[in-house]
Amino acid sequence: MLTAVTILLGNQQANEVCVSDVRMREFSDAELQAYVASGDPLDKAGAYAIQHAGFHPVEHFGGCMASVMGLPLCHLARAYARLGISVASPAGACQAKLNYTCPIWEQVARGDTVG
């Protein structure tokens, strides 16, 4: 899964792309029909919520959970830094909110091409 972020500041631009490995599990037609009937997928990009407690659509995940749920905050902070705008690292708050230990945030903060 790819999530892109672009910041425009005057005539400056910073772009980031976050890549996460999202592998869906196999599910029955009945499970899928019940999930659609719940209305949950109707306001979601990709028509699923990775964090859905009842459906659990994902078999394997690797990367930035925030990017799948909405916005890759560490990538956003890195883009701001390239524009000369310093922001506090969102990693701690992001991981606490999502209850997820992010395997890539330190690499993203260093500027590595990852995620």
Buried (B, 14 or more C-beta within 10 A) or exposed (E): BEBEBEBEEEEEEBEBBBBBEBEEEEBEEEBEEEBEEEEBBEEEEEEBBBBBEEBEBBEEBEBBBBBBBEBBBBBBBBBBBBEEEEEEBBBEEBBEEBEBEBEBBEBBBEEEEBB
